[in-house]
């Protein structure tokens, strides 16, 4: 794949999800590269196991925000969730106190965080659970997104917004696992340009560390600051 200025791929787009993206992955990529990352990311299924442990989602009414009928949706259904998918902009259309668990993966809880929290509080039943998945940083994947996204301050710091707002956090140490080092290197170069090539040059085994955090909260926790 050809590169543009600074070694970035010509198709370069914001690497962080914005509203409207399907939130299966932490980065926006063309379909062929997305498929390769889906096959490599969290092959141990640590993320869905964390959803079940922190929800739980089995037998529950679950709303997946910006998920459509894709990877995370399939994982939640496999766990036994009664699943509804909704775009963030349409969450206010859901009935009040109508769901047990809301799951948001990467795409939401980025800009107006207090408003996002209030929207979920309205839809959750008493005792309902909110699970928000974001990157945590301090890993190989964060090196691909240089300079590091400002959101890492919100997501990964102990004094960040989530932990000041009644959330608890579970950090999950995941991997992007490829069949061979050469496969990992070719993916990284195609997907991330020069930063990917730099990380790939240091690989000695076909996987990258990827730390994610599930911020979890029960309805009625501490009020939102700011």
Secondary structure, 3 states (H helix, E strand, C coil): CCECHHHCECCCCCCCCCCCCCCCCCCCCCHHHHHHHHHHECCCCHHHHHHHHHHCCCCCEEEEECCCCCHHHHHHHHCCCEEEEECHHHHHHCCCCCEEEEEEECCCCCCCHHHHHHHHHHHEEEEEEEEEEEECCCCHHHHHCCCCCCHHHHHHCCCCCHHHCCCEEEEEEEEEECCCHHHHHHHHHHHHHHHHHHHHHCCCCCEEEEEEEEEEEECCCCCCCC
